[in-house]
Amino acid sequence: MTSASLALSSGLEQCQAKREALLPQPKNKKLELIAIFIPLGLPVLVMTLGELLNRRGHGKGEGPLISIVWLAIWSFFVPPIAIALIQNAANKSYDVASA
């Protein structure tokens, strides 16, 4: 090996060691599986809240406060809009409850 390639491989090894020190790889396969499913938690939570708010509005004599289909679409692609829809439905359900 030439000195340039030796220095390059030494520098590469140092960079890999620093990366592993800063970003340790999970040792457990279960943790990797959990990390895959965590992003699905927000849409499930948002749609559950939407159903709860629709039931609350229906119990007060109103129609559905929010479309679950649109809520599902927004929660997968643009979660802040889905959260804003939930907030709007919560405000509407409060207005219905207080009226």
ABEGO torsion letter per residue (X at the ends): XBAAAAAAAAAAAAAAAAAAAABBBBABAAAAAAAAAAAAAAAAAAAAAAAAAAAAAAAAGBBBABBAAAAAAAAAABAAAAAAAAAAAAAAAAAAAAX
